[in-house]
């Protein structure tokens, strides 16, 4: 809301304030004023504060103009239905009747999924409404009615599809061992969001690591310092050593077990023991160090603490995709995107996220770990990370790149994160494809042979 004193502080920028009553009731004068400063609507006549064209122009220029919209317009269903499809906070200012109107709420969510927070209690408890908000933006599910977020049958498919949704579930579900066990057996990534007691549970942690090799990062410190348990986990993932305690990363037996399953584990083994490893391991270590491009790979959890480092060379370019089987179209596109700035970060869909795109039961062909390595090896790429959701919006909002890029099959207005990046002063590009190649076509050609 805009207070009177704020208006007075900005009065020099609102000439309408000093005009005559006749001018404040002049359609053309007022329309010109609100297009320049939306809150100039405050000084318009009562009649023009209820004029659809003037009010629409004022709100689109500055959402704070809602404070000065005439009551008759706020109760005009046709007007509200139109505005929820253009301005994100419309539902907040609408009367209670419209917050309980399914058509209006659905239209608002289609434009801005977070509008769910302004819907009536009844519609926030409506499964169809909430599901639609989730599909538009995963994190919008947090605004569902608490009873839905406590409903095991309702929340389960969303958690399996996007594990971090579990963070929005009610505490009772996150502390329900039977429910958590079922989730972790299919979506190990969810270990981050379960009750802390379960992060100490060997059976549950083992389940999580078995289907998501990075899950051990979220286990308790006690388990990360349990040698027998870490040794058992190394059978499932050599990457386990990465998240083991400092003490265990200095353990020769664990180090050699990790290297057998995951040669790149060398990066996480304590320097003090590298010369003490068995002869069969030592030659490989000395002759074949880990490739430096692996340093480009940054987990989503590390983005926040490395953000200043990532953004040191601006403008920063952001793009995303599956990048399953890399072809000429991919590398050309990435090189062109990189030329738009001074550094570039690429975000990859996790395996679960790729599968949800309906490309085929056997997609992705290459696992996330392998796709990350291939993309990181490209000269055009400075950093690479990944996301579990259907879209990278949360990553984009966290990183807030200077330049957002997608391929030519996306128009700039449809690119996820486009409004936010532009509002922050950034640019959005849709790069036309130079080569008509695709992973799906390649896979189909291989199958035919």
Secondary structure as the mmCIF struct_conf table of DSSP 4:
data_model
#
loop_
_struct_conf.conf_type_id
_struct_conf.id
_struct_conf.beg_label_comp_id
_struct_conf.beg_label_asym_id
_struct_conf.beg_label_seq_id
_struct_conf.end_label_comp_id
_struct_conf.end_label_asym_id
_struct_conf.end_label_seq_id
HELX_RH_AL_P HELX_RH_AL_P1 UNK A 4 UNK A 9
TURN_TY1_P TURN_TY1_P1 UNK A 10 UNK A 10
HELX_RH_3T_P HELX_RH_3T_P1 UNK A 11 UNK A 13
HELX_RH_3T_P HELX_RH_3T_P2 UNK A 15 UNK A 18
BEND BEND1 UNK A 19 UNK A 19
HELX_RH_AL_P HELX_RH_AL_P2 UNK A 21 UNK A 24
TURN_TY1_P TURN_TY1_P2 UNK A 25 UNK A 25
HELX_RH_AL_P HELX_RH_AL_P3 UNK A 27 UNK A 36
HELX_RH_3T_P HELX_RH_3T_P3 UNK A 38 UNK A 43
BEND BEND2 UNK A 44 UNK A 44
TURN_TY1_P TURN_TY1_P3 UNK A 46 UNK A 47
HELX_RH_3T_P HELX_RH_3T_P4 UNK A 48 UNK A 50
HELX_RH_AL_P HELX_RH_AL_P4 UNK A 52 UNK A 61
HELX_RH_3T_P HELX_RH_3T_P5 UNK A 63 UNK A 68
HELX_RH_AL_P HELX_RH_AL_P5 UNK A 71 UNK A 74
TURN_TY1_P TURN_TY1_P4 UNK A 75 UNK A 75
HELX_RH_AL_P HELX_RH_AL_P6 UNK A 77 UNK A 83
TURN_TY1_P TURN_TY1_P5 UNK A 84 UNK A 86
TURN_TY1_P TURN_TY1_P6 UNK A 88 UNK A 89
HELX_RH_AL_P HELX_RH_AL_P7 UNK A 90 UNK A 93
BEND BEND3 UNK A 94 UNK A 94
HELX_RH_AL_P HELX_RH_AL_P8 UNK A 96 UNK A 99
TURN_TY1_P TURN_TY1_P7 UNK A 100 UNK A 100
HELX_RH_AL_P HELX_RH_AL_P9 UNK A 102 UNK A 111
HELX_RH_3T_P HELX_RH_3T_P6 UNK A 113 UNK A 118
BEND BEND4 UNK A 119 UNK A 119
HELX_RH_AL_P HELX_RH_AL_P10 UNK A 121 UNK A 124
TURN_TY1_P TURN_TY1_P8 UNK A 125 UNK A 125
HELX_RH_AL_P HELX_RH_AL_P11 UNK A 127 UNK A 136
HELX_RH_3T_P HELX_RH_3T_P7 UNK A 138 UNK A 143
BEND BEND5 UNK A 144 UNK A 144
HELX_RH_AL_P HELX_RH_AL_P12 UNK A 146 UNK A 149
TURN_TY1_P TURN_TY1_P9 UNK A 150 UNK A 150
HELX_RH_AL_P HELX_RH_AL_P13 UNK A 152 UNK A 161
BEND BEND6 UNK A 162 UNK A 162
HELX_RH_3T_P HELX_RH_3T_P8 UNK A 163 UNK A 168
BEND BEND7 UNK A 169 UNK A 169
HELX_RH_AL_P HELX_RH_AL_P14 UNK A 171 UNK A 174
TURN_TY1_P TURN_TY1_P10 UNK A 175 UNK A 175
HELX_RH_AL_P HELX_RH_AL_P15 UNK A 177 UNK A 184
TURN_TY1_P TURN_TY1_P11 UNK A 185 UNK A 186
HELX_RH_3T_P HELX_RH_3T_P9 UNK A 188 UNK A 193
BEND BEND8 UNK A 194 UNK A 194
HELX_RH_3T_P HELX_RH_3T_P10 UNK A 196 UNK A 200
HELX_RH_AL_P HELX_RH_AL_P16 UNK A 202 UNK A 211
TURN_TY1_P TURN_TY1_P12 UNK A 213 UNK A 214
HELX_RH_3T_P HELX_RH_3T_P11 UNK A 215 UNK A 218
BEND BEND9 UNK A 219 UNK A 219
HELX_RH_AL_P HELX_RH_AL_P17 UNK A 221 UNK A 224
TURN_TY1_P TURN_TY1_P13 UNK A 225 UNK A 225
HELX_RH_AL_P HELX_RH_AL_P18 UNK A 227 UNK A 233
TURN_TY1_P TURN_TY1_P14 UNK A 234 UNK A 236
TURN_TY1_P TURN_TY1_P15 UNK A 238 UNK A 239
HELX_RH_AL_P HELX_RH_AL_P19 UNK A 240 UNK A 243
BEND BEND10 UNK A 244 UNK A 244
TURN_TY1_P TURN_TY1_P16 UNK A 246 UNK A 247
HELX_RH_3T_P HELX_RH_3T_P12 UNK A 248 UNK A 250
HELX_RH_AL_P HELX_RH_AL_P20 UNK A 252 UNK A 261
HELX_RH_3T_P HELX_RH_3T_P13 UNK A 263 UNK A 268
BEND BEND11 UNK A 269 UNK A 269
HELX_RH_3T_P HELX_RH_3T_P14 UNK A 271 UNK A 276
BEND BEND12 UNK A 277 UNK A 277
HELX_RH_AL_P HELX_RH_AL_P21 UNK A 279 UNK A 287
BEND BEND13 UNK A 288 UNK A 288
HELX_LH_PP_P HELX_LH_PP_P1 UNK A 289 UNK A 291
HELX_RH_3T_P HELX_RH_3T_P15 UNK A 292 UNK A 296
STRN STRN1 UNK A 297 UNK A 297
HELX_RH_3T_P HELX_RH_3T_P16 UNK A 300 UNK A 302
HELX_RH_AL_P HELX_RH_AL_P22 UNK A 303 UNK A 310
TURN_TY1_P TURN_TY1_P17 UNK A 311 UNK A 312
BEND BEND14 UNK A 313 UNK A 315
STRN STRN2 UNK A 316 UNK A 321
BEND BEND15 UNK A 325 UNK A 325
HELX_RH_AL_P HELX_RH_AL_P23 UNK A 328 UNK A 338
TURN_TY1_P TURN_TY1_P18 UNK A 339 UNK A 340
BEND BEND16 UNK A 341 UNK A 342
STRN STRN3 UNK A 343 UNK A 349
HELX_LH_PP_P HELX_LH_PP_P2 UNK A 350 UNK A 350
HELX_RH_AL_P HELX_RH_AL_P24 UNK A 351 UNK A 355
TURN_TY1_P TURN_TY1_P19 UNK A 356 UNK A 358
BEND BEND17 UNK A 359 UNK A 359
TURN_TY1_P TURN_TY1_P20 UNK A 361 UNK A 362
BEND BEND18 UNK A 365 UNK A 366
HELX_RH_AL_P HELX_RH_AL_P25 UNK A 368 UNK A 376
TURN_TY1_P TURN_TY1_P21 UNK A 377 UNK A 377
BEND BEND19 UNK A 378 UNK A 378
TURN_TY1_P TURN_TY1_P22 UNK A 379 UNK A 380
BEND BEND20 UNK A 382 UNK A 382
STRN STRN4 UNK A 383 UNK A 387
BEND BEND21 UNK A 388 UNK A 391
HELX_RH_AL_P HELX_RH_AL_P26 UNK A 393 UNK A 399
BEND BEND22 UNK A 402 UNK A 402
STRN STRN5 UNK A 403 UNK A 407
TURN_TY1_P TURN_TY1_P23 UNK A 408 UNK A 409
BEND BEND23 UNK A 410 UNK A 410
HELX_RH_3T_P HELX_RH_3T_P17 UNK A 412 UNK A 414
BEND BEND24 UNK A 415 UNK A 415
TURN_TY1_P TURN_TY1_P24 UNK A 416 UNK A 417
HELX_RH_AL_P HELX_RH_AL_P27 UNK A 418 UNK A 423
TURN_TY1_P TURN_TY1_P25 UNK A 424 UNK A 425
STRN STRN6 UNK A 427 UNK A 431
HELX_LH_PP_P HELX_LH_PP_P3 UNK A 432 UNK A 433
BEND BEND25 UNK A 434 UNK A 435
HELX_RH_AL_P HELX_RH_AL_P28 UNK A 439 UNK A 448
#
